[in-house]
């Protein structure tokens, strides 16, 4: 593609110089001015097309397919599922409410039948704070200290117990 664009640029360049050469003897006439203006326009267009050709060539080098790595000389060892007794530390982000990673079957079931957003079960006001309880057991509280979201009633109670009394 870059070569075709470069070829178009060369053609425009030749037309531009041709127009300028034809206008040399005819400059005092309207036809000479027309040749001169067209020659300059073609030269400008050739410059733009050359820049586009350079950009296409650079993009082709960037997105060129990478060489495929050689296959290993030895076959990979078969996958062995780790035993349940081997304790693997889990990342906090990946742990669900029950304290462990979800199984592959649970993930597939969740993808097959996605749940909608939890619905608001109730709105409450107490002690100058507003509370919303959701169908999934989550609680949102808006207090003077800010807005908080708790995953369960136990988390909410732990927050209330640890908060200083006013």
N, C-alpha and C positions, 0 to 999 in steps of 0.2 A: 504494500500500500504506500509506503514511503517513497518507493522508486517511482510509482505512477504520479504521485504528487510532485516529486522533484522534476519529472519530465514535463508536467504541466507548467511548472515554474520556468523551466528553460524556454518553453514555447512562448510564454508571456513575455519573457525577457527579450527574445528575438523580435517579437512583434513590437515591443516598446522601442527598441533601437531602430527597427525598420521605419516606424512612424516618425521618429526624430530625424532620420536620414532623409526621408521624403520631404520633410517640412523645411529643410535648409534652404532650398532655392525658392520655395513658395511662401516664406514667412510673411511678406507684406500682404498677401491675399488672405481671404477668409479660409480657403481650403488649406493653406499652409498653417494657419493657426489651429485648424481642426486636427491636422496631422500631428502637430506639436503637442496639443493637449491630450490627444489619444495616446501618443507615445509615452507621455509622462504618467498617464493613468495606468497603462500596461506595465510600466516599470514599477510603479507602486504595488500593483497587484502581484507582480512577480516576487517582490520582497515579502509580501504577506504569505504567499504560497510557499516560498522557501522556508519561512519560519514555521509554518504548519508542517512541512515535510520533516524538519528537524525535530519537532515535537513528536510526531508520529514515530520516528526512528527511536527516539529516547523511550517512549512508552513501550515500543516493541521489545526493547532490551529489558525493561523493568518487568514486564509480564511474560517474558519468554519462559517456556516450560523448563522446569528444573530437571537435571539428569536423574534418572531413576537409580537408586542405590542398588548395589549388587546384592543378590540374595545371599544369605549366610550359607557357609559351606556345611554347617551342621544344622540339623533341624532343631527348632526350638523345643525346649522341654515341655511335656504336657502340663496343662493347667491343673494344679492341685488345690482344691478348695481348703481354706484354712480350717483347722478344727475349732469347734466352739470353745474349747478350753483355753485356746490361745487368746489372751486378752489384748486387744488392739485398742489403743487410746483413740477415742472418737473426737472429732472436731465439734465444738459447742454449736456451731451453726447447723450441723447436720443432725443433731440429736432432736428427736421429736418429743412430745409431751411425756411419753412413757419412758423416756430415758435411753432409747437405743435407735439405731438406724432402721428405717422401714425396710421391709423385705421387697424383693423384686416383684413379687406377686401383688403386694399392696400398692406399689408404685404403678404397675400396669392397670390395676383396678381404678386407681384415682385418675389416671389419664383417660381410661375408657369412659368413665362416668364422672365428669368433673362436677364438683359441688358449686352451687352459686354462692354469692356473698352471704355472710350470716345476716339474719334478720334481727331487728331490734325487738327484744321481748318486753322491755319496760324502761320507763324513764323515772328517776327518783331524785329528790332533793333532800339533803340532810346536812345539817351543820354548815350551811353556806356553800355546799358543793353540789354539783349536778352529776348524776350517775346514769349510765346507760348500760343495760345488760343485754347481751346478744345471744342468739340461739346456740352458738357454739360454746357458750360458757364464758366468753371474754367479757371484760368490764372496762368501760371507759369512764374516767373520772375527770371532771374539770374543777380544780380547786384554785385557791389564791396563789399557790406555788406553781401552777401550770396545768397542762393537760397530761394525763397518764393513761396508759393502756395496760391492762393486766390480762394474762392468758387464762386465769381461772380465779375462782373465789378464794382459793388457798393463797395465791400470790397477793390478792387484794388484802386479805386479812393480815398477811405477814407485813405488808407495807403499812397498814394502819397500826399494827402493834409496834413497829419500829419508829413511827413518827413521833416527834415530841408533842406533848399535849400543850395546847394554847390556852 
